Amino acid sequence: MKREAALPSSASSRQATGHPLQDPRADPKDHIIRTHGRDAAGDLAFVALNLGLWAADAALFRPYWAPGPRALPNVRALLAFDLVRACRHCFWKLQIGTGIFTAPTAAFVALFNFATATAKLWLAARAGPGVPPEVMRAVLGLATAVFAAGSAIETGSELQRRAFKATAPGGLYTGGLFGAARNINYGGYVLWRLGMSLATCSPWALFFPAWHAWDFGARAVPMLEKYMQARYQGQWERYKEATPYRIFPGVW
């Protein structure tokens, strides 16, 4: 799990719009971190826990990926996906995200990712032996494509926005991938989570991306867009008209 991308603080919002905004943290359903800055202890904890907990999973499931009679291609692929995920999240925290992560926040996010990854690895270890090799190859090929596409969309869109924010602090970014959907980084997040779930070869694992899609549609995106409406007002309305899709271009 990654906290939603940070947005300008309510203080900068008042300066930009001239209208006070309700404190976004007043609603317990709002998980966006809008306080900008760095917490060295939190950043260190985030990196150490993400990589350390991945290593713990690798050790725990070693019989299912290391050479040997119980080795399974889907477990090996899933561990590789999760290592990419962990490294990408560390890059996001250190180079893209601007919200302050305290050590407790970093621990919560890292443990959430560890719990979901461990559950998927367990499902993969149970499902793998019953999957014919040709089916396994096809499913892992699809999973790799979906995971790679989602990772590229999420990180790529946020890098584009970071470059824009460096030249126009506080501005509304509507170009690049964000010209296809207003919250396309959320769409990328759902896709790479789907890729990891497909790699398990277990239909039960599809619960995870389905839950994230539901949460984004029912809670996170509506709350974010309410804030953006108050923050950017007419500019946001024009953006919505020009870019009608919220998460997936042409679909949603």
Secondary structure by P-SEA (a helix, b strand, c coil): cccccccccaaaaaaacccccccccccccccccccccccaaaaaaaaaaaaaaaaaaaaaacccccccccccaaaaaaaaaaaaaaaaaaaaacccccccccaaaaaaaaaaaaaaaaaaaaaaaaacccccaaaaaaaaaaaaaaaaaaaaaaaaaaaaaaaaaaacccccccccccccccaaaaaaaaaaaaaaaaaacccccaaaaaaaaaaaaccaaaaaaaaaaaacaaaaaaaaaacccccccccc
